[in-house]
Amino acid sequence: MKKFILATLLCISVNGFAQFIQFGPQFSSNITSVISDDFSSKNSGTDVGFAAFVRMNLTLFYAQGEFGYATSKFSVSQTGIGETEYSLGGTDLTLIGGIKIIPLGKLGNVRIFAGYNWKNYSDIESNNNLNYIPIENNNSSILGGVGVDLWRFTVDYRYLAGLTDIDASGRSLKTGISNFSIGFKFL
């Protein structure tokens, strides 16, 4: 009888812990726009990323951390000088705080969130006609977005507004990234 009671309490506590802490993989698609007045033409690019996330749930609030790898593509050009296409890839660390605004019962909820993102570009590739623009390796961004939890799946849209001037040559060049992601919660 003692073993049965102990097993029952263990199952209840594991289930409660599973609702408090959740984790899993996350895959995303990124549309990177360039924010700058120093270039005559700017073009957006689409690329992908993957990460692992951990979420701590409270009644209405939650905190989430993510660590992964993401790539971004964009191009800039200067009239009469040439066009430079960039592909930037590297580690990605995100910290999020959010509010569950619409409960969907046992099915899930609708969330809004804000946070901070740090990227370390370790893989920088450029293809250009005439000019080369050096890129800073570290980029900080603030983010905001909305998400939906449906059963074990998470679907998020977030916008990352770059705080760091990534052009190391003295011009102003910041990124604005629209990110669509899908994740799966193991717990």
N, C-alpha and C positions, 0 to 999 in steps of 0.2 A: 504494500500500500504506500509506503514511503517513497519507493521508486516511482510509482505512478504519479503521486503528487509533485515530486521533484521534476519529472518529465513534463507535466502539465505546466508548471510554473516556468520552466525553461522555454517551452513553446510560446507561451504568452509574452515573455520578455523579449524573445527573438523577434516576434511579430511587432511588438512595440518599437524595438530598436530599428527594424526595417522601415517603419514609417518615419522615424526621426532622421536617420542617415540613409541616403540613397547615392548610388554611384553607377557609372557606366560609360560607354563610348559615345562620341558625338562626331558627326560628319557635317561639313558646312560648304557652302558655295559663297564666294566673296566677289563683289563688284567694287573695284577700287576706282575712285575718282580723285583727281588732283585738284587741290585748292591753291591757286597761285595767280598773281597779277603780273609776274615777271616773264611769262611765256606767252607767245602769240597763239598757240594751239595746245590743247590738252585732250587726251583721249582716255576713256575708261577701259578697263580690262576685267575679265572674269577668270577666276581660278578657284582652287579648293583648299580645304584644310581638314584636319582630324585632331581630336583631343579626347582626353578623359576628364570626366567631371565628378565632383563630390558635392552633394547638396545636404544641408542641415535644415530640416523642416521644423518650424514652430507652428502655432495655430494659424495665424494669418501671414506671418513673415517667413522668409527663408534667406539663407546665405549660400552662395555657391562659388566654388573655385574650379578653374579649368586649367589644364596644362596640355599643350599639344604643339603641332607644327602646321603652319599656314603659309600659303604663297599668295602673292599679289602681282598683278600685271597692270601697267599703264604706260602711256607715252606722252612726251612733251616735245614741243618744237619751238624754234625761234626763227622768225622770217629771215631768210637769206643765210642762215647758219646751218640748219639741218634739224632732223628729228632724232630723238633718242627714245628707244623702247626699253622698258625695264621689266625684269622679272625678279621679284624679291621673295626670298623664302627664309624661314627661321622659326625659332621657338616662340611660343605664344603663351602668356600667363594672364589670366583674367580673374578678377574678383568682383562678385555681383551681390547686391542686396536687393530683395524684391518683396512685393506684397501680392498675396493671392486675392484678386478682386472679385472674381465670380466663381463660386464653388459649383462643380458639376456632379456633386455626390461622390459615389465610389468610382465614377468614371475618371475624375480628375479635377482640373481647375484652369482658370484663365489668370495669367500673372502679368504684372508690369514690373520693370526692374531698371536699375541704373548701376554703374560700376566703373571700374578702371581696367585698362588693358595695357600690357607692356609687351613689345615685340623686340626680339634681337635678331636682326637680319644677318644670317651667317652665309647665305647663298645669294649673292648679288650678281645678276647677269645683265649686261646692257648690249644693245645692238644699235649702232648709230651711223649716221652719214658723216658728220664732221666733228661734232663736239661731244665731250664726255662730261657728265655732271657727277661729281663724287657724292655718294649717299652715306649719311650717318647710319651706323649700325643699330642704334637704339631708338625706338619710337614709343612714345607714351600717348595714350588716347583715353578720352572719357567716352562712356557709352550709355545708351538708353534703348529700351526695347519692350516688346510684348511677347508673351509666350503662352502656349497651351500645353497642358499635360492631359494625355488621353491614355488611360490604362498605364502601361509602362513606357510609353513613348512621350518624348518632349519635342515640340516644334517651336522654334524661336525665330523672331526677326529682331535684329539689333543694328543700330547705326553707331559706328565708331568715329568720333571726330578727333582727328590728330591734333595733339598739342605741340609736338616736336617738329621743328623745321628740319626735314631730313636732307635738304640740300646743303652740303658742306662747303659750297663755293661762295656763299654769301647771299644768294637769292632766296626768296621765300617759296618753299614748297612743302605743303602739308597734305596728308591723305584724309579722305573721307570714305569710309568703307561701309557698304550695305552688306550685311551678313545674314544668310538664311541657314539654319541648322536643324538637324534631326538627331535626336539622341535616344538611347534605350537604357532604362533603369533596371539594373540587375536585382536590386532590392526595392 
